[in-house]
Amino acid sequence: MEGARELLEAERQQASQRLAALTDDFDNVVEASRDSNADDEHDPEGATIAFERAQVSALAQQAREHLAEIDAALERLADGSYGSCARCGQPIAAGRLQARPTARTCIACAAAHLTH
């Protein structure tokens, strides 16, 4: 697949930067709550610190999972299986790989999976 490695490496760099920023955000929320004695659980003025921590933590987990998907795609690229559907073995359309470079399945198999 021509250009796949560059696309995956660029996506990996973006995901790594996003994860680093989210990790910093999480650390900042934790640090801010450590120095505060506010009763944020009963504050009617908005989101609680616990909610913010949970939200940032969930986003960081998504970024970690996306990095794992990218690494798996790079492994498939290295072993020659990149671009072949993991379910039926048929080629994955170039447009699908362009839009979702980590795709493991062709559109037909992905659609069939969603309906079951």
N, C-alpha and C positions, 0 to 999 in steps of 0.2 A: 504494500500500500504506500504509494508515493505521498510524502508529506505527513504521514501518520505520526512518525516519531516526533517531528517538530510540533505538531498540534498537541500531542500528549504531553510533551515536555513543557510547553507553554501553559497548558491547563494545570499541570502539576505545580509549576511555579506560582500561579495565581492561587491555587488551593492552599499551598504552603504559607503564602503571605496572609491569606484570610485566616488560617488557623492561628498564626502568630498574633495577629491583631485581636482575634477573639480571646486568646489566652491572656493577652495583656488586659483586655476589657474585664475578663473574669477576675484576674488578680486585683484590678483597681476596685471592683465592686466589693470583693472580700476585704480589701484593705480599708475601704471607706466604712464598711459596716463594723469593722474591728474598733475603730476610733469613735464610734457613735453609740450613744446610749438611748437613741430614739426608739420608741415603741412602733416600729414600722409595720408590725402585723395588724395594728389597730388604727393606723393613720388613714383617714378617709380621703387623703389628698392624692392618691394615685397608687402606682404599682409598689409592691413591697420589695425590699432588698432581696428576700428569698425568691420572689418571682423573677427578678432581674438575674439573679445567679442561675436559676433553673433555665431561663431563656438562653442566656449566653452559653451555658453548659451544653444545651441541646444543639445549638448552632455549631459549637466546636466539635461535638460528636459527629454531626453531619459532615463537617469538613474532613474529619479523620476518615470516615467511611468513604468519602469521595477520593481521598488520597489512596486508600487501599484499592479502590476500583481502578484508578489510573495505574498504579503499580502492577495490578493484575493484567491490565491491557498491555503494558510495556513488556511483561513476561510473555504474553501471547504473541506479541510482535517478534520477540527474540526467538521463540520456538517455532514460528511459522504458522501458528493457528489463528493469528489476528485476522479478522475479516471473514471468518467462517462461523456460521451459527453453531452454538454449543448444543442445540437441540436437534436440528435436522441436518447439519453439516453443509448446507447450501451457503453460497456467498451472501454476506450482508451488503445491502446496497450502499454504494459510495455516499449517497446523500444522507443516509442514516448515520454512517460513521462520521461524516462531516458535522452533522448536528449533535451527535452523541458519540464521541470517539471511544467511550468505554463500553459501548454496546456489546453484549455477548450473544444476542439473538437477532435473527432477521425480523422484519416487521410482522410477517405472518405468524411466527412462533410467539412473538411478544403479544400480539393481539389474541392469539389462542389462549395464552396464559392468563390474560386479563378476564376472559369470559368464563374461566373455570374456577 
